Amino acid sequence: MKIDEIRDLSAEDIENNLDEAREELMRMRFQRATGELTNHNLPSYTRKKIARLITALKEKQAEEKSEGEA
């Protein structure tokens, strides 16, 4: 998911996607420990996805805060 697609989502949708991505990363860590993970690049991609989601969420929160003050 690209950052432009994430920015189009609502804050609630971003939070839901963030929770799902964190759970997915946790499952990948278990798979790596047990030797079941076949693509070792996926955890890196998922961490980057989490970072994008957090960034977009903070932007939305800052935007809402600035609109509330005006």
PDB file of N, CA, C, O and CB in Angstrom:
ATOM      1  N   MET A   1       0.853  -1.167   0.000  1.00  0.00           N
ATOM      2  CA  MET A   1       0.000   0.000   0.000  1.00  0.00           C
ATOM      3  C   MET A   1       0.899   1.231   0.000  1.00  0.00           C
ATOM      4  O   MET A   1       1.795   1.360   0.835  1.00  0.00           O
ATOM      5  CB  MET A   1      -0.971  -0.003   1.223  1.00  0.00           C
ATOM      6  N   LYS A   2       0.652   2.122  -0.936  1.00  0.00           N
ATOM      7  CA  LYS A   2       1.453   3.325  -1.043  1.00  0.00           C
ATOM      8  C   LYS A   2       0.916   4.410  -0.122  1.00  0.00           C
ATOM      9  O   LYS A   2      -0.233   4.362   0.317  1.00  0.00           O
ATOM     10  CB  LYS A   2       1.484   3.818  -2.483  1.00  0.00           C
ATOM     11  N   ILE A   3       1.768   5.386   0.161  1.00  0.00           N
ATOM     12  CA  ILE A   3       1.417   6.435   1.118  1.00  0.00           C
ATOM     13  C   ILE A   3       0.220   7.257   0.639  1.00  0.00           C
ATOM     14  O   ILE A   3      -0.588   7.701   1.454  1.00  0.00           O
ATOM     15  CB  ILE A   3       2.617   7.352   1.357  1.00  0.00           C
ATOM     16  N   ASP A   4       0.100   7.462  -0.668  1.00  0.00           N
ATOM     17  CA  ASP A   4      -1.051   8.207  -1.182  1.00  0.00           C
ATOM     18  C   ASP A   4      -2.359   7.469  -0.913  1.00  0.00           C
ATOM     19  O   ASP A   4      -3.372   8.088  -0.588  1.00  0.00           O
ATOM     20  CB  ASP A   4      -0.894   8.455  -2.683  1.00  0.00           C
ATOM     21  N   GLU A   5      -2.334   6.153  -1.049  1.00  0.00           N
ATOM     22  CA  GLU A   5      -3.519   5.348  -0.769  1.00  0.00           C
ATOM     23  C   GLU A   5      -3.857   5.397   0.720  1.00  0.00           C
ATOM     24  O   GLU A   5      -5.028   5.441   1.097  1.00  0.00           O
ATOM     25  CB  GLU A   5      -3.304   3.891  -1.223  1.00  0.00           C
ATOM     26  N   ILE A   6      -2.834   5.389   1.553  1.00  0.00           N
ATOM     27  CA  ILE A   6      -3.044   5.431   3.002  1.00  0.00           C
ATOM     28  C   ILE A   6      -3.621   6.774   3.419  1.00  0.00           C
ATOM     29  O   ILE A   6      -4.502   6.832   4.277  1.00  0.00           O
ATOM     30  CB  ILE A   6      -1.727   5.164   3.751  1.00  0.00           C
ATOM     31  N   ARG A   7      -3.134   7.851   2.822  1.00  0.00           N
ATOM     32  CA  ARG A   7      -3.616   9.188   3.189  1.00  0.00           C
ATOM     33  C   ARG A   7      -5.082   9.382   2.836  1.00  0.00           C
ATOM     34  O   ARG A   7      -5.757  10.214   3.442  1.00  0.00           O
ATOM     35  CB  ARG A   7      -2.780  10.254   2.499  1.00  0.00           C
ATOM     36  N   ASP A   8      -5.585   8.628   1.865  1.00  0.00           N
ATOM     37  CA  ASP A   8      -6.993   8.747   1.489  1.00  0.00           C
ATOM     38  C   ASP A   8      -7.916   8.056   2.484  1.00  0.00           C
ATOM     39  O   ASP A   8      -9.124   8.294   2.464  1.00  0.00           O
ATOM     40  CB  ASP A   8      -7.210   8.170   0.108  1.00  0.00           C
ATOM     41  N   LEU A   9      -7.381   7.215   3.343  1.00  0.00           N
ATOM     42  CA  LEU A   9      -8.187   6.483   4.322  1.00  0.00           C
ATOM     43  C   LEU A   9      -8.531   7.380   5.513  1.00  0.00           C
ATOM     44  O   LEU A   9      -7.875   8.394   5.753  1.00  0.00           O
ATOM     45  CB  LEU A   9      -7.439   5.220   4.803  1.00  0.00           C
ATOM     46  N   SER A  10      -9.557   6.992   6.243  1.00  0.00           N
ATOM     47  CA  SER A  10      -9.909   7.712   7.467  1.00  0.00           C
ATOM     48  C   SER A  10      -8.951   7.279   8.582  1.00  0.00           C
ATOM     49  O   SER A  10      -8.250   6.276   8.453  1.00  0.00           O
ATOM     50  CB  SER A  10     -11.402   7.443   7.872  1.00  0.00           C
ATOM     51  N   ALA A  11      -8.929   8.029   9.654  1.00  0.00           N
ATOM     52  CA  ALA A  11      -8.041   7.714  10.781  1.00  0.00           C
ATOM     53  C   ALA A  11      -8.380   6.352  11.374  1.00  0.00           C
ATOM     54  O   ALA A  11      -7.483   5.608  11.772  1.00  0.00           O
ATOM     55  CB  ALA A  11      -8.140   8.800  11.867  1.00  0.00           C
ATOM     56  N   GLU A  12      -9.658   6.024  11.433  1.00  0.00           N
ATOM     57  CA  GLU A  12     -10.077   4.738  11.982  1.00  0.00           C
ATOM     58  C   GLU A  12      -9.605   3.579  11.102  1.00  0.00           C
ATOM     59  O   GLU A  12      -9.164   2.547  11.609  1.00  0.00           O
ATOM     60  CB  GLU A  12     -11.601   4.698  12.133  1.00  0.00           C
ATOM     61  N   ASP A  13      -9.700   3.756   9.784  1.00  0.00           N
ATOM     62  CA  ASP A  13      -9.229   2.719   8.859  1.00  0.00           C
ATOM     63  C   ASP A  13      -7.718   2.538   8.964  1.00  0.00           C
ATOM     64  O   ASP A  13      -7.214   1.417   8.892  1.00  0.00           O
ATOM     65  CB  ASP A  13      -9.617   3.072   7.415  1.00  0.00           C
ATOM     66  N   ILE A  14      -7.005   3.634   9.133  1.00  0.00           N
ATOM     67  CA  ILE A  14      -5.548   3.551   9.281  1.00  0.00           C
ATOM     68  C   ILE A  14      -5.202   2.776  10.544  1.00  0.00           C
ATOM     69  O   ILE A  14      -4.305   1.932  10.531  1.00  0.00           O
ATOM     70  CB  ILE A  14      -4.912   4.965   9.324  1.00  0.00           C
ATOM     71  N   GLU A  15      -5.913   3.059  11.641  1.00  0.00           N
ATOM     72  CA  GLU A  15      -5.656   2.342  12.894  1.00  0.00           C
ATOM     73  C   GLU A  15      -5.940   0.854  12.750  1.00  0.00           C
ATOM     74  O   GLU A  15      -5.194   0.027  13.275  1.00  0.00           O
ATOM     75  CB  GLU A  15      -6.504   2.925  14.025  1.00  0.00           C
ATOM     76  N   ASN A  16      -7.020   0.504  12.038  1.00  0.00           N
ATOM     77  CA  ASN A  16      -7.340  -0.909  11.812  1.00  0.00           C
ATOM     78  C   ASN A  16      -6.253  -1.592  10.991  1.00  0.00           C
ATOM     79  O   ASN A  16      -5.837  -2.706  11.311  1.00  0.00           O
ATOM     80  CB  ASN A  16      -8.696  -1.046  11.104  1.00  0.00           C
ATOM     81  N   ASN A  17      -5.793  -0.927   9.935  1.00  0.00           N
ATOM     82  CA  ASN A  17      -4.712  -1.478   9.117  1.00  0.00           C
ATOM     83  C   ASN A  17      -3.429  -1.616   9.920  1.00  0.00           C
ATOM     84  O   ASN A  17      -2.671  -2.567   9.728  1.00  0.00           O
ATOM     85  CB  ASN A  17      -4.469  -0.599   7.892  1.00  0.00           C
ATOM     86  N   LEU A  18      -3.187  -0.675  10.812  1.00  0.00           N
ATOM     87  CA  LEU A  18      -1.993  -0.717  11.649  1.00  0.00           C
ATOM     88  C   LEU A  18      -2.041  -1.920  12.592  1.00  0.00           C
ATOM     89  O   LEU A  18      -1.040  -2.615  12.765  1.00  0.00           O
ATOM     90  CB  LEU A  18      -1.854   0.589  12.452  1.00  0.00           C
ATOM     91  N   ASP A  19      -3.184  -2.160  13.191  1.00  0.00           N
ATOM     92  CA  ASP A  19      -3.337  -3.335  14.067  1.00  0.00           C
ATOM     93  C   ASP A  19      -3.113  -4.634  13.296  1.00  0.00           C
ATOM     94  O   ASP A  19      -2.440  -5.545  13.779  1.00  0.00           O
ATOM     95  CB  ASP A  19      -4.736  -3.345  14.713  1.00  0.00           C
ATOM     96  N   GLU A  20      -3.683  -4.709  12.095  1.00  0.00           N
ATOM     97  CA  GLU A  20      -3.524  -5.912  11.278  1.00  0.00           C
ATOM     98  C   GLU A  20      -2.065  -6.128  10.888  1.00  0.00           C
ATOM     99  O   GLU A  20      -1.576  -7.257  10.905  1.00  0.00           O
ATOM    100  CB  GLU A  20      -4.394  -5.820  10.023  1.00  0.00           C
ATOM    101  N   ALA A  21      -1.374  -5.050  10.538  1.00  0.00           N
ATOM    102  CA  ALA A  21       0.020  -5.161  10.132  1.00  0.00           C
ATOM    103  C   ALA A  21       0.896  -5.598  11.307  1.00  0.00           C
ATOM    104  O   ALA A  21       1.828  -6.381  11.126  1.00  0.00           O
ATOM    105  CB  ALA A  21       0.518  -3.827   9.564  1.00  0.00           C
ATOM    106  N   ARG A  22       0.606  -5.102  12.496  1.00  0.00           N
ATOM    107  CA  ARG A  22       1.373  -5.509  13.673  1.00  0.00           C
ATOM    108  C   ARG A  22       1.156  -6.987  13.995  1.00  0.00           C
ATOM    109  O   ARG A  22       2.096  -7.691  14.363  1.00  0.00           O
ATOM    110  CB  ARG A  22       0.989  -4.649  14.880  1.00  0.00           C
ATOM    111  N   GLU A  23      -0.086  -7.454  13.855  1.00  0.00           N
ATOM    112  CA  GLU A  23      -0.367  -8.874  14.083  1.00  0.00           C
ATOM    113  C   GLU A  23       0.324  -9.735  13.033  1.00  0.00           C
ATOM    114  O   GLU A  23       0.841 -10.809  13.340  1.00  0.00           O
ATOM    115  CB  GLU A  23      -1.884  -9.134  14.067  1.00  0.00           C
ATOM    116  N   GLU A  24       0.327  -9.260  11.803  1.00  0.00           N
ATOM    117  CA  GLU A  24       0.983  -9.982  10.714  1.00  0.00           C
ATOM    118  C   GLU A  24       2.491 -10.100  10.978  1.00  0.00           C
ATOM    119  O   GLU A  24       3.084 -11.154  10.750  1.00  0.00           O
ATOM    120  CB  GLU A  24       0.726  -9.272   9.364  1.00  0.00           C
ATOM    121  N   LEU A  25       3.096  -9.024  11.454  1.00  0.00           N
ATOM    122  CA  LEU A  25       4.524  -9.042  11.765  1.00  0.00           C
ATOM    123  C   LEU A  25       4.813 -10.023  12.901  1.00  0.00           C
ATOM    124  O   LEU A  25       5.819 -10.732  12.868  1.00  0.00           O
ATOM    125  CB  LEU A  25       5.013  -7.629  12.141  1.00  0.00           C
ATOM    126  N   MET A  26       3.946 -10.066  13.891  1.00  0.00           N
ATOM    127  CA  MET A  26       4.135 -10.995  14.992  1.00  0.00           C
ATOM    128  C   MET A  26       4.079 -12.449  14.499  1.00  0.00           C
ATOM    129  O   MET A  26       4.889 -13.284  14.904  1.00  0.00           O
ATOM    130  CB  MET A  26       3.071 -10.756  16.075  1.00  0.00           C
ATOM    131  N   ARG A  27       3.112 -12.736  13.618  1.00  0.00           N
ATOM    132  CA  ARG A  27       3.019 -14.082  13.055  1.00  0.00           C
ATOM    133  C   ARG A  27       4.277 -14.432  12.255  1.00  0.00           C
ATOM    134  O   ARG A  27       4.753 -15.567  12.304  1.00  0.00           O
ATOM    135  CB  ARG A  27       1.773 -14.201  12.160  1.00  0.00           C
ATOM    136  N   MET A  28       4.808 -13.464  11.528  1.00  0.00           N
ATOM    137  CA  MET A  28       6.029 -13.700  10.743  1.00  0.00           C
ATOM    138  C   MET A  28       7.220 -13.991  11.650  1.00  0.00           C
ATOM    139  O   MET A  28       8.072 -14.815  11.318  1.00  0.00           O
ATOM    140  CB  MET A  28       6.337 -12.485   9.851  1.00  0.00           C
ATOM    141  N   ARG A  29       7.276 -13.323  12.780  1.00  0.00           N
ATOM    142  CA  ARG A  29       8.375 -13.581  13.711  1.00  0.00           C
ATOM    143  C   ARG A  29       8.322 -15.019  14.222  1.00  0.00           C
ATOM    144  O   ARG A  29       9.354 -15.679  14.341  1.00  0.00           O
ATOM    145  CB  ARG A  29       8.325 -12.594  14.893  1.00  0.00           C
ATOM    146  N   PHE A  30       7.110 -15.503  14.524  1.00  0.00           N
ATOM    147  CA  PHE A  30       6.967 -16.892  14.960  1.00  0.00           C
ATOM    148  C   PHE A  30       7.330 -17.852  13.834  1.00  0.00           C
ATOM    149  O   PHE A  30       7.982 -18.871  14.063  1.00  0.00           O
ATOM    150  CB  PHE A  30       5.535 -17.161  15.442  1.00  0.00           C
ATOM    151  N   GLN A  31       6.906 -17.524  12.623  1.00  0.00           N
ATOM    152  CA  GLN A  31       7.226 -18.382  11.485  1.00  0.00           C
ATOM    153  C   GLN A  31       8.729 -18.435  11.236  1.00  0.00           C
ATOM    154  O   GLN A  31       9.267 -19.489  10.898  1.00  0.00           O
ATOM    155  CB  GLN A  31       6.505 -17.891  10.231  1.00  0.00           C
ATOM    156  N   ARG A  32       9.405 -17.304  11.402  1.00  0.00           N
ATOM    157  CA  ARG A  32      10.851 -17.281  11.213  1.00  0.00           C
ATOM    158  C   ARG A  32      11.535 -18.134  12.283  1.00  0.00           C
ATOM    159  O   ARG A  32      12.501 -18.837  11.989  1.00  0.00           O
ATOM    160  CB  ARG A  32      11.382 -15.830  11.256  1.00  0.00           C
ATOM    161  N   ALA A  33      11.044 -18.076  13.509  1.00  0.00           N
ATOM    162  CA  ALA A  33      11.652 -18.833  14.601  1.00  0.00           C
ATOM    163  C   ALA A  33      11.470 -20.338  14.409  1.00  0.00           C
ATOM    164  O   ALA A  33      12.335 -21.127  14.788  1.00  0.00           O
ATOM    165  CB  ALA A  33      11.052 -18.402  15.939  1.00  0.00           C
ATOM    166  N   THR A  34      10.346 -20.729  13.822  1.00  0.00           N
ATOM    167  CA  THR A  34      10.093 -22.153  13.618  1.00  0.00           C
ATOM    168  C   THR A  34      10.584 -22.648  12.260  1.00  0.00           C
ATOM    169  O   THR A  34      10.502 -23.842  11.970  1.00  0.00           O
ATOM    170  CB  THR A  34       8.616 -22.435  13.755  1.00  0.00           C
ATOM    171  N   GLY A  35      11.089 -21.749  11.433  1.00  0.00           N
ATOM    172  CA  GLY A  35      11.611 -22.137  10.128  1.00  0.00           C
ATOM    173  C   GLY A  35      10.555 -22.249   9.045  1.00  0.00           C
ATOM    174  O   GLY A  35      10.838 -22.782   7.972  1.00  0.00           O
ATOM    175  N   GLU A  36       9.356 -21.766   9.290  1.00  0.00           N
ATOM    176  CA  GLU A  36       8.270 -21.854   8.317  1.00  0.00           C
ATOM    177  C   GLU A  36       8.243 -20.690   7.338  1.00  0.00           C
ATOM    178  O   GLU A  36       7.597 -20.783   6.294  1.00  0.00           O
ATOM    179  CB  GLU A  36       6.956 -21.930   9.032  1.00  0.00           C
ATOM    180  N   LEU A  37       8.924 -19.603   7.648  1.00  0.00           N
ATOM    181  CA  LEU A  37       8.895 -18.417   6.800  1.00  0.00           C
ATOM    182  C   LEU A  37       9.748 -18.658   5.562  1.00  0.00           C
ATOM    183  O   LEU A  37      10.947 -18.911   5.671  1.00  0.00           O
ATOM    184  CB  LEU A  37       9.391 -17.171   7.572  1.00  0.00           C
ATOM    185  N   THR A  38       9.135 -18.580   4.393  1.00  0.00           N
ATOM    186  CA  THR A  38       9.866 -18.846   3.157  1.00  0.00           C
ATOM    187  C   THR A  38      10.442 -17.576   2.544  1.00  0.00           C
ATOM    188  O   THR A  38      11.544 -17.604   1.997  1.00  0.00           O
ATOM    189  CB  THR A  38       8.960 -19.530   2.156  1.00  0.00           C
ATOM    190  N   ASN A  39       9.714 -16.461   2.626  1.00  0.00           N
ATOM    191  CA  ASN A  39      10.192 -15.204   2.072  1.00  0.00           C
ATOM    192  C   ASN A  39      10.684 -14.332   3.225  1.00  0.00           C
ATOM    193  O   ASN A  39       9.879 -13.770   3.967  1.00  0.00           O
ATOM    194  CB  ASN A  39       9.073 -14.483   1.251  1.00  0.00           C
ATOM    195  N   HIS A  40      11.974 -14.220   3.372  1.00  0.00           N
ATOM    196  CA  HIS A  40      12.552 -13.483   4.496  1.00  0.00           C
ATOM    197  C   HIS A  40      12.548 -11.974   4.294  1.00  0.00           C
ATOM    198  O   HIS A  40      13.008 -11.236   5.165  1.00  0.00           O
ATOM    199  CB  HIS A  40      13.958 -13.946   4.733  1.00  0.00           C
ATOM    200  N   ASN A  41      12.041 -11.509   3.167  1.00  0.00           N
ATOM    201  CA  ASN A  41      11.920 -10.073   2.927  1.00  0.00           C
ATOM    202  C   ASN A  41      10.604  -9.510   3.455  1.00  0.00           C
ATOM    203  O   ASN A  41      10.476  -8.297   3.619  1.00  0.00           O
ATOM    204  CB  ASN A  41      12.043  -9.784   1.443  1.00  0.00           C
ATOM    205  N   LEU A  42       9.635 -10.364   3.720  1.00  0.00           N
ATOM    206  CA  LEU A  42       8.321  -9.902   4.170  1.00  0.00           C
ATOM    207  C   LEU A  42       8.342  -9.139   5.486  1.00  0.00           C
ATOM    208  O   LEU A  42       7.647  -8.128   5.592  1.00  0.00           O
ATOM    209  CB  LEU A  42       7.409 -11.067   4.305  1.00  0.00           C
ATOM    210  N   PRO A  43       9.098  -9.563   6.498  1.00  0.00           N
ATOM    211  CA  PRO A  43       9.099  -8.767   7.741  1.00  0.00           C
ATOM    212  C   PRO A  43       9.608  -7.334   7.524  1.00  0.00           C
ATOM    213  O   PRO A  43       9.100  -6.396   8.139  1.00  0.00           O
ATOM    214  CB  PRO A  43       9.962  -9.459   8.799  1.00  0.00           C
ATOM    215  N   SER A  44      10.581  -7.173   6.677  1.00  0.00           N
ATOM    216  CA  SER A  44      11.101  -5.837   6.387  1.00  0.00           C
ATOM    217  C   SER A  44      10.030  -4.985   5.707  1.00  0.00           C
ATOM    218  O   SER A  44       9.835  -3.821   6.059  1.00  0.00           O
ATOM    219  CB  SER A  44      12.361  -5.927   5.497  1.00  0.00           C
ATOM    220  N   TYR A  45       9.340  -5.573   4.734  1.00  0.00           N
ATOM    221  CA  TYR A  45       8.268  -4.860   4.050  1.00  0.00           C
ATOM    222  C   TYR A  45       7.160  -4.477   5.031  1.00  0.00           C
ATOM    223  O   TYR A  45       6.618  -3.373   4.967  1.00  0.00           O
ATOM    224  CB  TYR A  45       7.698  -5.716   2.910  1.00  0.00           C
ATOM    225  N   THR A  46       6.835  -5.382   5.923  1.00  0.00           N
ATOM    226  CA  THR A  46       5.760  -5.128   6.885  1.00  0.00           C
ATOM    227  C   THR A  46       6.152  -4.025   7.865  1.00  0.00           C
ATOM    228  O   THR A  46       5.317  -3.195   8.223  1.00  0.00           O
ATOM    229  CB  THR A  46       5.410  -6.415   7.650  1.00  0.00           C
ATOM    230  N   ARG A  47       7.408  -4.006   8.301  1.00  0.00           N
ATOM    231  CA  ARG A  47       7.855  -2.922   9.189  1.00  0.00           C
ATOM    232  C   ARG A  47       7.759  -1.565   8.495  1.00  0.00           C
ATOM    233  O   ARG A  47       7.381  -0.571   9.115  1.00  0.00           O
ATOM    234  CB  ARG A  47       9.303  -3.173   9.655  1.00  0.00           C
ATOM    235  N   LYS A  48       8.099  -1.526   7.216  1.00  0.00           N
ATOM    236  CA  LYS A  48       7.993  -0.276   6.462  1.00  0.00           C
ATOM    237  C   LYS A  48       6.530   0.145   6.307  1.00  0.00           C
ATOM    238  O   LYS A  48       6.202   1.331   6.366  1.00  0.00           O
ATOM    239  CB  LYS A  48       8.651  -0.428   5.078  1.00  0.00           C
ATOM    240  N   LYS A  49       5.659  -0.847   6.108  1.00  0.00           N
ATOM    241  CA  LYS A  49       4.230  -0.567   6.011  1.00  0.00           C
ATOM    242  C   LYS A  49       3.707   0.022   7.314  1.00  0.00           C
ATOM    243  O   LYS A  49       2.912   0.962   7.304  1.00  0.00           O
ATOM    244  CB  LYS A  49       3.456  -1.841   5.657  1.00  0.00           C
ATOM    245  N   ILE A  50       4.156  -0.533   8.433  1.00  0.00           N
ATOM    246  CA  ILE A  50       3.757  -0.023   9.749  1.00  0.00           C
ATOM    247  C   ILE A  50       4.225   1.424   9.914  1.00  0.00           C
ATOM    248  O   ILE A  50       3.481   2.266  10.417  1.00  0.00           O
ATOM    249  CB  ILE A  50       4.337  -0.913  10.882  1.00  0.00           C
ATOM    250  N   ALA A  51       5.441   1.707   9.495  1.00  0.00           N
ATOM    251  CA  ALA A  51       5.964   3.067   9.608  1.00  0.00           C
ATOM    252  C   ALA A  51       5.141   4.039   8.762  1.00  0.00           C
ATOM    253  O   ALA A  51       4.858   5.156   9.198  1.00  0.00           O
ATOM    254  CB  ALA A  51       7.440   3.110   9.182  1.00  0.00           C
ATOM    255  N   ARG A  52       4.757   3.621   7.561  1.00  0.00           N
ATOM    256  CA  ARG A  52       3.927   4.479   6.708  1.00  0.00           C
ATOM    257  C   ARG A  52       2.572   4.750   7.357  1.00  0.00           C
ATOM    258  O   ARG A  52       2.074   5.875   7.330  1.00  0.00           O
ATOM    259  CB  ARG A  52       3.729   3.832   5.327  1.00  0.00           C
ATOM    260  N   LEU A  53       1.983   3.710   7.939  1.00  0.00           N
ATOM    261  CA  LEU A  53       0.688   3.872   8.592  1.00  0.00           C
ATOM    262  C   LEU A  53       0.772   4.814   9.785  1.00  0.00           C
ATOM    263  O   LEU A  53      -0.107   5.654   9.977  1.00  0.00           O
ATOM    264  CB  LEU A  53       0.154   2.523   9.037  1.00  0.00           C
ATOM    265  N   ILE A  54       1.824   4.677  10.585  1.00  0.00           N
ATOM    266  CA  ILE A  54       2.002   5.553  11.747  1.00  0.00           C
ATOM    267  C   ILE A  54       2.187   6.994  11.298  1.00  0.00           C
ATOM    268  O   ILE A  54       1.621   7.908  11.896  1.00  0.00           O
ATOM    269  CB  ILE A  54       3.207   5.099  12.595  1.00  0.00           C
ATOM    270  N   THR A  55       2.973   7.203  10.253  1.00  0.00           N
ATOM    271  CA  THR A  55       3.208   8.545   9.734  1.00  0.00           C
ATOM    272  C   THR A  55       1.912   9.179   9.260  1.00  0.00           C
ATOM    273  O   THR A  55       1.617  10.326   9.593  1.00  0.00           O
ATOM    274  CB  THR A  55       4.222   8.509   8.595  1.00  0.00           C
ATOM    275  N   ALA A  56       1.139   8.436   8.485  1.00  0.00           N
ATOM    276  CA  ALA A  56      -0.125   8.962   7.972  1.00  0.00           C
ATOM    277  C   ALA A  56      -1.097   9.246   9.110  1.00  0.00           C
ATOM    278  O   ALA A  56      -1.823  10.240   9.073  1.00  0.00           O
ATOM    279  CB  ALA A  56      -0.752   7.979   6.977  1.00  0.00           C
ATOM    280  N   LEU A  57      -1.117   8.378  10.122  1.00  0.00           N
ATOM    281  CA  LEU A  57      -2.001   8.583  11.256  1.00  0.00           C
ATOM    282  C   LEU A  57      -1.634   9.859  12.013  1.00  0.00           C
ATOM    283  O   LEU A  57      -2.516  10.625  12.401  1.00  0.00           O
ATOM    284  CB  LEU A  57      -1.949   7.377  12.192  1.00  0.00           C
ATOM    285  N   LYS A  58      -0.361  10.084  12.220  1.00  0.00           N
ATOM    286  CA  LYS A  58       0.077  11.309  12.905  1.00  0.00           C
ATOM    287  C   LYS A  58      -0.254  12.552  12.089  1.00  0.00           C
ATOM    288  O   LYS A  58      -0.611  13.589  12.650  1.00  0.00           O
ATOM    289  CB  LYS A  58       1.583  11.257  13.181  1.00  0.00           C
ATOM    290  N   GLU A  59      -0.136  12.450  10.760  1.00  0.00           N
ATOM    291  CA  GLU A  59      -0.507  13.577   9.905  1.00  0.00           C
ATOM    292  C   GLU A  59      -1.997  13.892  10.049  1.00  0.00           C
ATOM    293  O   GLU A  59      -2.386  15.054  10.155  1.00  0.00           O
ATOM    294  CB  GLU A  59      -0.163  13.274   8.431  1.00  0.00           C
ATOM    295  N   LYS A  60      -2.824  12.844  10.053  1.00  0.00           N
ATOM    296  CA  LYS A  60      -4.272  13.041  10.205  1.00  0.00           C
ATOM    297  C   LYS A  60      -4.594  13.680  11.548  1.00  0.00           C
ATOM    298  O   LYS A  60      -5.417  14.592  11.625  1.00  0.00           O
ATOM    299  CB  LYS A  60      -5.017  11.701  10.068  1.00  0.00           C
ATOM    300  N   GLN A  61      -3.944  13.202  12.607  1.00  0.00           N
ATOM    301  CA  GLN A  61      -4.203  13.739  13.937  1.00  0.00           C
ATOM    302  C   GLN A  61      -3.764  15.190  14.032  1.00  0.00           C
ATOM    303  O   GLN A  61      -4.448  15.998  14.660  1.00  0.00           O
ATOM    304  CB  GLN A  61      -3.494  12.904  14.997  1.00  0.00           C
ATOM    305  N   ALA A  62      -2.643  15.537  13.427  1.00  0.00           N
ATOM    306  CA  ALA A  62      -2.176  16.922  13.442  1.00  0.00           C
ATOM    307  C   ALA A  62      -3.119  17.808  12.637  1.00  0.00           C
ATOM    308  O   ALA A  62      -3.392  18.946  13.020  1.00  0.00           O
ATOM    309  CB  ALA A  62      -0.744  17.018  12.884  1.00  0.00           C
ATOM    310  N   GLU A  63      -3.609  17.286  11.532  1.00  0.00           N
ATOM    311  CA  GLU A  63      -4.552  18.027  10.697  1.00  0.00           C
ATOM    312  C   GLU A  63      -5.852  18.289  11.445  1.00  0.00           C
ATOM    313  O   GLU A  63      -6.383  19.399  11.394  1.00  0.00           O
ATOM    314  CB  GLU A  63      -4.835  17.263   9.402  1.00  0.00           C
ATOM    315  N   GLU A  64      -6.366  17.282  12.136  1.00  0.00           N
ATOM    316  CA  GLU A  64      -7.593  17.435  12.903  1.00  0.00           C
ATOM    317  C   GLU A  64      -7.404  18.416  14.057  1.00  0.00           C
ATOM    318  O   GLU A  64      -8.303  19.192  14.382  1.00  0.00           O
ATOM    319  CB  GLU A  64      -8.057  16.082  13.434  1.00  0.00           C
ATOM    320  N   LYS A  65      -6.233  18.371  14.664  1.00  0.00           N
ATOM    321  CA  LYS A  65      -5.939  19.268  15.779  1.00  0.00           C
ATOM    322  C   LYS A  65      -5.878  20.716  15.291  1.00  0.00           C
ATOM    323  O   LYS A  65      -6.403  21.617  15.945  1.00  0.00           O
ATOM    324  CB  LYS A  65      -4.609  18.872  16.461  1.00  0.00           C
ATOM    325  N   SER A  66      -5.239  20.936  14.144  1.00  0.00           N
ATOM    326  CA  SER A  66      -5.130  22.307  13.628  1.00  0.00           C
ATOM    327  C   SER A  66      -6.485  22.841  13.183  1.00  0.00           C
ATOM    328  O   SER A  66      -6.750  24.036  13.314  1.00  0.00           O
ATOM    329  CB  SER A  66      -4.140  22.361  12.460  1.00  0.00           C
ATOM    330  N   GLU A  67      -7.350  21.967  12.655  1.00  0.00           N
ATOM    331  CA  GLU A  67      -8.689  22.401  12.267  1.00  0.00           C
ATOM    332  C   GLU A  67      -9.536  22.713  13.500  1.00  0.00           C
ATOM    333  O   GLU A  67     -10.384  23.604  13.465  1.00  0.00           O
ATOM    334  CB  GLU A  67      -9.375  21.326  11.411  1.00  0.00           C
ATOM    335  N   GLY A  68      -9.308  21.987  14.576  1.00  0.00           N
ATOM    336  CA  GLY A  68     -10.063  22.218  15.800  1.00  0.00           C
ATOM    337  C   GLY A  68      -9.696  23.532  16.471  1.00  0.00           C
ATOM    338  O   GLY A  68     -10.530  24.147  17.135  1.00  0.00           O
ATOM    339  N   GLU A  69      -8.469  23.961  16.302  1.00  0.00           N
ATOM    340  CA  GLU A  69      -8.019  25.213  16.905  1.00  0.00           C
ATOM    341  C   GLU A  69      -8.492  26.425  16.139  1.00  0.00           C
ATOM    342  O   GLU A  69      -8.640  27.506  16.710  1.00  0.00           O
ATOM    343  CB  GLU A  69      -6.524  25.235  16.999  1.00  0.00           C
ATOM    344  N   ALA A  70      -8.729  26.259  14.868  1.00  0.00           N
ATOM    345  CA  ALA A  70      -9.105  27.406  14.017  1.00  0.00           C
ATOM    346  C   ALA A  70     -10.528  27.822  14.213  1.00  0.00           C
ATOM    347  O   ALA A  70     -10.990  28.766  13.572  1.00  0.00           O
ATOM    348  CB  ALA A  70      -8.887  27.083  12.567  1.00  0.00           C
TER     349      ALA A  70
END
